[in-house]
């Protein structure tokens, strides 16, 4: 079977490969925009199952069918978790797959934990998920979360963290490789974007948040915000609120990096310093 798959490559030229990579890049960009409107995508892990005899009779076709809902996750650089979801009507195991963008592990795991143990398919209840498999050994497990704007300790959304057991750990800054933008006019929000050049250190806070509350916090954030790795001044990287680099091309976004942080920007506005 492996030889047959590899020999299939003879049908393609280097030009075909280049064109396919270019198309894949376009699709990754399109899919990246979709995460502005959803936190996770939930699909069946497999659309059907096969007996051993059926697989042996046509291994390539059956394995292709089994990967219908999973292959694209690798190509698009997504992260995923699979949760048992009971049995089908004919007694075969079923499962759900929670998909999210790259580096959204905590968001995906939080949703997977919520789905675990719920009767999703058929009348038979889904078997319980061992939370230790997903790094969620108990309800007291926590996630270090980096916040940059409305969730700072003296800002309006900090209650979203404290109400769910969040505790302020430190006030620090990012590595000098970020830009901070203000997105929106009616209800402006900060957007932290990592850049290759022209970046600066931006004030942030780190919070310890119970993992079970992370999904609830995420449901209330702005569309322009998602989870990603934030490189801090001490060289460590933690999960935090960031924005997609496409925000840099938004003509309505205002670059406020020079203020050093969201608090300083608000202070400058309150004293009528020019914002642009």
N, C-alpha and C positions, 0 to 999 in steps of 0.2 A: 504493500500500500504506500509506504513512504517513497519507494522508487517511482511509483506511478505519479505521485504528487510532484516530486522534483522534476521529473521529465516533462511535466506540463509547462515548465518554464521555457522550454524550447520554442514555444509558440510566440514568445514576446521578444522584442528588440530592446536595446538600450533606450531608444527614443520612446518606446511604449512605457518603460519604467519611469522615465523622467516625467512624461505626461501624467502618469498615474500619481506620482508623488505630488505634482503640482495640484492636481484635482483633490487629493487628500488634504493638502494644506487649506484649500478653499473650504472644504467641508468642515474641517476643524474650526475654522473661523466662524462659520455659520452656526455650528453647534455651540460654540462658546457664547454666542449672543443669547441662546435659548436659556442659559442659566440665570439671566436677568429676570426671567418670568417664573422660574420654578427652583425649588431647593434641591429636590431629588427626582429621579425618574424610577418608577417601580414597574418591572416587567416580569413575566414568567422566567424562571431560570432556563427551562427547556419547554418547548411547545408540545412535545410528545416524548414517549419512551419506546425503546425497542427491546426485543428479546435478544439473547445471545445469538441465536440462529439467524435472526434478521440482520444483525450487525455483520456476522461472518459472511453472509450472502452478498452484501454490498457495503463494505466498511466506509468507503469514501462518501457515498450518498447519505448514509445514516449519520455519520459524524458531522457532515455538513449541516444536516437538519438539526442536530442537537446543539450546534453552535450558532443557530440563527439569531438568538437574542444576546449572544455573548461576544462573538468575534469582533464586532464593531467597537466594543469597549476598549480593546487593546489598540486598535488602529487610531482611535480618537483620543487616546491617552486619558481615559476615564478611570475612576476608582469604583469598586463595587463590593458588596457583601451579599451573600446568599443566605436566606432564612428558610428553614423547613416550614412547609405550609400544609401539613396534613397529607391525606391520600385522595386520589381521584376516585370516581365512582366505581372503577373496576379494581381498586386496591393498590394502584401504583403510587409511589412516592411523588410528591409535588413540592415545589419550592418557589420562592419569590426572590428576585434579584433587585437590590437597591443600588442605583447608579448615581454618581455625582461627578463633578469636574475633578481634575487632578488636584491633589492636596486637600480635598474636602473630606478626608477620612473621618473626622469626628462627626461631621454632619451625617454622613452615610451610616456610621455605626450607631448613632443615636436613633435614627429612624429604624434601623434593623432591630435594635433592642425593643423598640415599641411594637414592632410587628411580631416579635417572637411570642409564641404561645397563644396567638389568636386563631380562632377557627376560620381560615380563609377559604379553603376549598372543600366542598362536600359537607357532610354532616359530622365527619370524624374530626376531632380537634387536632390541631397541629401539635407535634411533640415539642416540649420545652427546649429552648436553646440554652446551651451551656454558655453563660455570659462571659466566662473566662476565655473562651475561644476568641471573642471580640475585644478583649482587653477591658471588659466592664465587669470586674469580679463582683462588685456589689454596688448598691446605690450611693455609697459614699465616695466612689472613685471620682476623680476630678480631672478637669482639663485646664491647662494654662492658656488663657485667652488674652491676646494683645488688642487693646482698644485705642482709638486715635481721636475720637470726636465726641459724639453725643453720649457715649457710654463712659466717658471719663468721670471720675469720682464726684465732680461738682456740676455735672451736666444733666440735662433732663432725663436721659435714658439710663442713667446709672442704676435707677431702681429696678430695671429689668434684670440686672445682675444680682443686686442685694436681695431682692424678693425671692430669688431662686437659690439662695445660699452662697452667692458669690462673695469672695473676700479679696480686697485689694492687696496685692503682693508687693509691687514696687512701682515707682515713678521713674521712668528712664527715657531713652530715646532710641530710635532706629540707627542702624548703620548709615553712613552718609551716602546712601544710594537710592534715595526716595524723593518723590515729589508729592506735594499735598495740594489737592484741588478742591474747590468748592463747586459742587454740582447742584443745579437747581436754583431758582430765584424765590419762589413762594416759600418753600421749606428747604433751605439749603442744607446739604449734608457734606461732610468731608470725604474725600476719596484718596486713599493712599496707594500710590503706584510706584513700583520699583522700576528704575531706569538704569541703562548702561552708562550714560554720561549725564552730567548736569544735575546730579542729585545732591541731597543734603540730609543731615540728621533731622528727624522730626520727633517731637515730644509724643510719647505714648505711655500707657500704663499696662502692667500685666496683672491679670486677675486669676484666681483659682476658682473655677466654676464647676459645680457638680455636673458630670457628663450628662446626666438625665435631663438637665435643664437647658442644654445647649440648643437642642432643636427648637424649643419654645422661643429662645432669644432670637434665633435666626429668622423665625417667621415674621418678626416685627422690623427687621432692618430694611433699609432702602433697596430698591431694585439694582442700584449701581454697586452694591456692596456684596461681597462673597467672602468665603474663608480661604486663606492661603497662608503660606509660610512667611513670617516677617523676620528679617534678619535684624537682630538687636545690636546695640553699641558694643556689648561685651563679646560679640561673635557667635552667640547662640541664636537659634532659630526656633520660633514658637508659632503655633496657629494663631491667626489674628484676622481682623477685618481689613480687607484690601479691596481694590477695585481692578477690573480688567484694564489692560493697557489701552483698549479702544477709547477709554474716557479721555485720553490725551488728545484725541482727534475731535472731541466734542466742542464745537465753537462756543457753546454757552458755558463751558467749564472755565472757572477762574483759577489761575495758578496762584496759590497763597503760600508757597514753600518758603518764601523769604521771611515770613513771620515766625517760622520755627515750630508751629503747632497750632491747633485749633483754638486753644485758650488765648494765645497771643493775638491771633487774628480777631477774635471777638473783642478783646480788649482794645485793639486798634480801632475797630469800628465804633466802639462806645465813646471813644474820645474824638470821633469825627476825623480820624486820619484817612487819607485817601485809600480806597480799597483797590483801585486799579492803577 
